[in-house]
Structures are given as C-alpha cells and as structure tokens.
Amino acid sequence: MASKTDNIKKLLDLNGGRSSYEHSIIQTIEAINHLIPNFNGELKEEDFNEIMDDIYKTIIPIYDESFTNDEILGIIEFFQTDVGKVYLAKMGRVAMGSMQIGKKHGELIYNKLMEKSGK
C-alpha cells in the first residue's frame, strides 16, 4: 500500500502540479540566463530532481494538512474517471479565464475607487 506522501505525489502528477513546478523551474532558469550574460544556468538531472524534492517538501505538507489519505485517494480515483479526465483537461483554460476576469474586476474596482476619491 502506498504512503500518503506517495499518494499526494500521484495526485500532483495527475492534476498537473508536478509539470507546473517543472515549467516554473525552466522559466526561472531562462529568465536568469536572459538577465545575466554568460550565466550558465543549465541543470543536471540530479540538480533538477533536487529542486523538485525541495518544492515537494513545501507543497506536500499543505496537502497532508488539508486532506486525509482517503480523500486524496478519492480525488485520484475521480481524476482517473472519464469526467475527471475532462475536468483536468479543461481546468487550465478555466483557471486562465477566471484570472483574466479577476484582473478586469480588479481594474474596475480600482477605477471606481479612484473616481470616487476624485483622483
């Protein structure tokens, strides 16, 4: 039987968390390489894995505190159903759309407050 930590890692694989963290690492290295001339930011596989382990050390406790092992297993089971796979496939687009709407709402609120304050 897998440990709760292993189940959380599986959940992070399924929900795109791991690939998101990997993408963030790559983007950070690219940004540093762009900002610092002659910087050699290439990572060996073991260095990359070490960074992922460090990220997991900070993320796994959040899941561990938020969900029981049975809840994690239930979420994993759901993500493996047809509906769960559809959910996972579409949530990136939904999240991006929601963030854009949130940004627009923030701008509207800001403009309204500035208008009311006479600025």
Beta strands, then each sheet from edge to edge (+ up, - down):
end
